[in-house]
Amino acid sequence: MERKKLLSKASALLLASFTFVTFSAFSQSADKKNADKSRPEVGYKQLHSSSLSSASALMVDGLKLKMDLSVLEEAEAEREAFNPNEIPADDIYQGMWTNRHVSAYGNLQNAPDSFMVDLSNFTMPCNGYMTSNFGRRGSRRYHYGIDLKAQTGDTIYAAFDGKVRVKQF
């Protein structure tokens, strides 16, 4: 009987200590003694546009944002300087521009003997390696592109400047 009492007290004490440790581990109050002074305290408050006196007082989650419009002006200047006639898509595809698939051998009668491709702005779309090459698969099937190794969520970049024609996986 005494052993049962001792076990029940021990289990109650163990349960109480686990509860205390759990609540103290997930406490929301900051430790004032060991606080990192290199990071400023952020006071979260909601500001509405009607309460702002100027554009320089723009706040997001309590942090002031620097209003630097030079990036926007630079992008606008690039957009105005862009000439869509510099993209050779119509010369290469002869007006057969579709977004569903690329037909590499679609119109061979009008295809030029050769054409120059400027590779100075080429970048690899991702850091992965090529897993499947362009060309014939067995006796009849063709693979009309190349496959690159990438993980879900990886950023994929355009290989060249211009217009994205087909996006598939």
N, C-alpha and C positions, 0 to 999 in steps of 0.2 A: 504494500500500500504506500509505504514511504517512497519507494522507488518510482511509482506512478506520479506522485506529487512532484518529485524532483524533475522527472521528464517533462511534465506539463509546464513547470516553471521555466525550465531550460528552453522549451520550444517557444513559450511566450516571450522570453527575453531575446531569443534569436529573431523572432518575427519583428519585435519592436526595433531591434538594432538594424535589420535590413530595411525596414520602413524609414527609419531616421536617415540612413545612408542614402537611400533612394531620393528622399525629398531634399536633402542637403546637396546632393550632386546636381540636381536639376533646378537649383535655386535661381531666381531671376535677378537677384541683387548682385551688383558688381562688388568685387573685393576691393575695398578702398586702400588697403595696405600695399597690395602688389599691383595696383593699376598701372597700365602702360601709359606713361605720360607723353609718348611720341605721337599718339593718335588723339586728335581732339575729340571731345565729347560732341556728339551730334544730337541736336534737339529737333525731334521730328514735329513739324507743325504743318498744317495745310494752309497754303496761301491761295487766294483767288485772284484772277487777273484784275478785278475791280479794286483790290486793295493795293496793287502795285503802283508805285508812283512813276517808275521809269523802267525801260527795258533792261537796264543794268542791274536791277534788283531781282532778276529772275532767280527763283529758288526751286530746287527739286529735292525732295526729301530733306529739307533743311540745309542743303549745301548750295552755296552760290555758284552759279555757272558763269564762266567768262564768255561774254558775247563777242566772239571773233568771227566777223563776217568775211574775212579775207579768203577763207576756204570756199565759201559760197560764191564769191565774186570770181575766183579762179575757175570753179566748175562751170559757171555761166559763160565765161570767156572761152573755155574749151568747147562748150556746146555750140556757141555761135561760130567758132572757127571750124567746126566739123563739117565736112563736105561728104554727103552720102554717095556722091559719084566716085569717090576714091575707093569704095568697097567694090572689089571686082566680081561680086556674086553674079550679076547679070551677064557679064562676059563669060564666066565659067559655066553657069547653069543654063544659059540661053533662055531665060524667062521661065524656066520650069522650076520655080521655087516653091517647094511644099514643106510643110512642117511635120508631116507624118513619118516620112522616111527619106533617106538619101539614096538615089539611084545613081551609083557611080558610073554605070555604063549606059545610062538612059538614052542619050542622043549622041552616038559616036560619029554620025555624019558631019555634024557641025563642030565637033571638038577640034581645038587647035592642035597642031603638031606638038607644040611645047609652050609653056608659059613660065615666067619667072615668079617664084614665091619668095617674098622678103622674109627671112627668118630672124631678122634682128630683134623683133618684139616677141619671139616665141618664148613661152614659159610652159613647163610641165603642168598639166592640170592638177596633179596630186603627187605626193611623195612615193606612191606605190610603184610597183614594177608591172610590166605588161604580162597579163596572164593568157591572152588569146590574141593571135595575130589576124590580120586581114587576109582573106583569100579562101581557097577551096577547102571544104570539109568533106573528106571521103571522095566519093565518085560524083555526087550531084549537088550537094549543098554548098552554098557560099556563105561566108561570114563577111558582112559588108562594113565592118568597123574593127576597132581594136578594143580590148577590154583591159582596164587598168585595175590593179589591186587597191582597194580602199575599204575602210571600215565605215559602218553606219555612223553618220554624224560628221565625217570628215569634210572639210571644205574643199570644193572642187572649183578650180579657176578655169577661165576660158584660155585656150592655148594661144589665141591670137586676138588682136583688136578686131572689132566688127560686130556682127549680128549673130546671135545664137540661133541655129537653124533647127536642130533636133536635140531634145533632152530625153534620154531614156535610160533604163537600167534593165 
